Amino acid sequence: MSREKVREYALATGHTDGRYTAEEGDVLAPPGFAACFTVTRGGAGMWADTELGAHWNLVHGSQEYSYHRPVRVGDLLRCTPHINDIVDRGRMELLTLQVDCVDAATGEPVVTSRGTLIFFHQEP
C-alpha cells in the first residue's frame, strides 16, 4: 500500500485524521480503502473464468469486509478470489464472490471481502 494512494483516498473520503494522512510513520488505510484492491481483484478472477459465462447484465447486490488487522502503508498483500456460491433464481443468478487478502510475507490474514453480484439472464 503506498502512502500517496492511502492519503489520496483518505482525503477524498473525508478521513482527515492523522492516522490516515501522516507524511511519515505508521499510517493506516481507512476501512473503505480495501475496495480499491479487492473489487478489481475479485472481478478479474470472475471475468477470467470463461466457463462461468459472466456478462455485463448485472447489478452489485451486496459487499462486506472482515478485517483481521488494519491495512497499513507498506503492506504487500496477496489477494486470492474465490467463487463461494452460485444460486439460480429463475430469471437471475446470484454469485457470491470472496477475496481473501493475506500479508505476502507472513501469510497472516488481513482482510476478507465478500460480495454478491446479481446476473440477469440474457434473452436469447
Helices and strands as residue ranges (DSSP letters): H 3-12, H 18-21, G 31-34, H 35-48, G 50-52, E 58-67, E 77-88, E 92-103, E 109-120
